[in-house]
Amino acid sequence: MKILVYGAGVLGSIHAVRLYEAGVDVTVVARASRLASIRENGVLIAEGDHGATRSVAVPVTDNPSGHWDLILVFVRTHQVDAVLHSLAGQRGDVLLLVNWAAGPAPLGNVVGHNRVLLGFPTQGGVMDGDVVRYRPETRLTRLAMPIGEPDGRTTQRLERIVEMFRSANFAVAIEPRMDAWLRTHAAFEVPLGLAVHAAGGPEALAQDRPRLRSMVHELKRSLAAMPNATVPRPFGILSVLPAAILVPVFRLFLRSSAAGPLRTDSAAVSEELECLAEQLRSSVLAHSARLER
Ligand SMILES: NC(=O)c1ccc[n+]([C@@H]2O[C@H](COP(=O)([O-])OP(=O)(O)OC[C@H]3O[C@@H](n4cnc5c(N)ncnc54)[C@H](OP(=O)(O)O)[C@@H]3O)[C@@H](O)[C@H]2O)c1
């Protein structure tokens, strides 16, 4: 399969490197200083804060036109529209691996409904200058990356994609309710991300008891307001468990290495959270309007 990875930030780089090293025909799209850096040095990548930096010569381009079997999109939520428009006139399936709570319809409207698949990356990491520092995998963080067709079917193309990721040793799972999965995740991510941002980082939020309590209440409210059942179902437990249990659990999480990616505090992260919050609000309003009809 000929693969284009759109977005050479943290997740695009991690996936491009591992697919390339597994022998997959992969090219990454980058722009501006990131394009110059990869052209000059390859993709620089290291495990965690202290791992040795390796340079991997993944092919890079600033021009996504060409023939691709599959285009993997790893950009921030608010950056998706521009990417889709640049892919509209091309061929190749498009797998969106992004925080996304607006469903498949707005994607299909631009690139064609039969081209779209949805997923969510479960790897994590941060940019440290030009170096991508990926989160070391532990049994706790080795979660399977969910991928699915918008209508929930298990198709041959989906099976081929899963096989490709597995060839690069990614844990992947076919998810028949991918849209609900993404909305559930957004209902969790938005209150958490906004509170981390307002507190000045995960450790600061862990220390700020009132703010942490109010984040937990907001998170429970956000999950309870969801138009669909939570997917995976255990997320629903968060909306019923008492704050007295959730506050210490979140405190532990915020102090752990698993919260590392939450330390990134850039304009792109804030814009992504705003856009995701807006997508969630719209989906709740659309659901209420459907109920009233
Ligand atoms: N990082 C994590 O640990 C993590 C974990 C789970 C899920 N996620 C989610 O995964 C998605 C991707 O996250 P990420 O951390 O990889 O983001 P990121 O590091 O900000 O990378 C996005 C990359 O896409 C590039 N890009 C955006 N629009 C482009 C365009 N039109 N043409 C070319 N390049 C373009 C950006 O370039 P510019 O810098 O020039 O804008 C940036 O290099 C997000 O939805 C995020 O929430 C992230």
Ligand as a Chemical Component Dictionary entry (heavy atoms), coordinates in Angstrom:
data_LIG
# 
_chem_comp.id                   LIG 
_chem_comp.type                 NON-POLYMER 
_chem_comp.pdbx_formal_charge   0 
_chem_comp.three_letter_code    LIG 
# 
loop_
_chem_comp_atom.comp_id 
_chem_comp_atom.atom_id 
_chem_comp_atom.alt_atom_id 
_chem_comp_atom.type_symbol 
_chem_comp_atom.charge 
_chem_comp_atom.model_Cartn_x 
_chem_comp_atom.model_Cartn_y 
_chem_comp_atom.model_Cartn_z 
_chem_comp_atom.pdbx_ordinal 
LIG N1  N1  N 0  0.313  14.391 21.110 1  
LIG C1  C1  C 0  -0.323 13.412 21.758 2  
LIG O1  O1  O 0  0.225  12.822 22.691 3  
LIG C2  C2  C 0  -1.702 12.984 21.332 4  
LIG C3  C3  C 0  -2.241 11.829 21.902 5  
LIG C4  C4  C 0  -3.479 11.383 21.477 6  
LIG C5  C5  C 0  -4.180 12.097 20.520 7  
LIG N2  N2  N 1  -3.656 13.249 20.008 8  
LIG C6  C6  C 0  -4.445 13.937 18.968 9  
LIG O2  O2  O 0  -3.902 13.582 17.696 10 
LIG C7  C7  C 0  -4.053 14.682 16.770 11 
LIG C8  C8  C 0  -2.664 15.091 16.249 12 
LIG O3  O3  O 0  -1.905 15.493 17.395 13 
LIG P1  P1  P 0  -0.347 15.840 17.317 14 
LIG O4  O4  O 0  0.108  15.836 18.744 15 
LIG O5  O5  O -1 0.357  15.014 16.317 16 
LIG O6  O6  O 0  -0.422 17.367 16.809 17 
LIG P2  P2  P 0  0.795  18.306 16.384 18 
LIG O7  O7  O 0  2.052  17.829 17.039 19 
LIG O8  O8  O 0  0.331  19.705 16.586 20 
LIG O9  O9  O 0  0.945  17.987 14.834 21 
LIG C9  C9  C 0  0.091  18.454 13.814 22 
LIG C10 C10 C 0  1.009  18.700 12.622 23 
LIG O10 O10 O 0  0.198  18.872 11.466 24 
LIG C11 C11 C 0  0.752  19.953 10.738 25 
LIG N3  N3  N 0  -0.250 20.528 9.846  26 
LIG C12 C12 C 0  -1.440 21.079 10.183 27 
LIG N4  N4  N 0  -2.097 21.500 9.085  28 
LIG C13 C13 C 0  -1.276 21.237 8.039  29 
LIG C14 C14 C 0  -1.371 21.458 6.640  30 
LIG N5  N5  N 0  -2.451 22.039 6.098  31 
LIG N6  N6  N 0  -0.326 21.068 5.847  32 
LIG C15 C15 C 0  0.765  20.473 6.384  33 
LIG N7  N7  N 0  0.917  20.226 7.712  34 
LIG C16 C16 C 0  -0.095 20.607 8.523  35 
LIG C17 C17 C 0  1.163  20.932 11.816 36 
LIG O11 O11 O 0  2.023  21.915 11.288 37 
LIG P3  P3  P 0  2.094  23.378 12.005 38 
LIG O12 O12 O 0  2.850  23.144 13.287 39 
LIG O13 O13 O 0  2.806  24.191 10.990 40 
LIG O14 O14 O 0  0.667  23.814 12.261 41 
LIG C18 C18 C 0  1.852  19.969 12.791 42 
LIG O15 O15 O 0  3.166  19.668 12.398 43 
LIG C19 C19 C 0  -4.740 15.796 17.574 44 
LIG O16 O16 O 0  -6.119 15.739 17.371 45 
LIG C20 C20 C 0  -4.399 15.444 19.035 46 
LIG O17 O17 O 0  -5.347 15.931 19.981 47 
LIG C21 C21 C 0  -2.425 13.702 20.372 48 
# 
loop_
_chem_comp_bond.comp_id 
_chem_comp_bond.atom_id_1 
_chem_comp_bond.atom_id_2 
_chem_comp_bond.value_order 
_chem_comp_bond.pdbx_ordinal 
LIG N1  C1  SING 1  
LIG C1  O1  DOUB 2  
LIG C1  C2  SING 3  
LIG C2  C3  SING 4  
LIG C2  C21 DOUB 5  
LIG C3  C4  DOUB 6  
LIG C4  C5  SING 7  
LIG C5  N2  DOUB 8  
LIG N2  C6  SING 9  
LIG N2  C21 SING 10 
LIG C6  O2  SING 11 
LIG C6  C20 SING 12 
LIG O2  C7  SING 13 
LIG C7  C8  SING 14 
LIG C7  C19 SING 15 
LIG C8  O3  SING 16 
LIG O3  P1  SING 17 
LIG P1  O4  DOUB 18 
LIG P1  O5  SING 19 
LIG P1  O6  SING 20 
LIG O6  P2  SING 21 
LIG P2  O7  DOUB 22 
LIG P2  O8  SING 23 
LIG P2  O9  SING 24 
LIG O9  C9  SING 25 
LIG C9  C10 SING 26 
LIG C10 O10 SING 27 
LIG C10 C18 SING 28 
LIG O10 C11 SING 29 
LIG C11 N3  SING 30 
LIG C11 C17 SING 31 
LIG N3  C12 SING 32 
LIG N3  C16 SING 33 
LIG C12 N4  DOUB 34 
LIG N4  C13 SING 35 
LIG C13 C14 SING 36 
LIG C13 C16 DOUB 37 
LIG C14 N5  SING 38 
LIG C14 N6  DOUB 39 
LIG N6  C15 SING 40 
LIG C15 N7  DOUB 41 
LIG N7  C16 SING 42 
LIG C17 O11 SING 43 
LIG C17 C18 SING 44 
LIG O11 P3  SING 45 
LIG P3  O12 DOUB 46 
LIG P3  O13 SING 47 
LIG P3  O14 SING 48 
LIG C18 O15 SING 49 
LIG C19 O16 SING 50 
LIG C19 C20 SING 51 
LIG C20 O17 SING 52 
# 
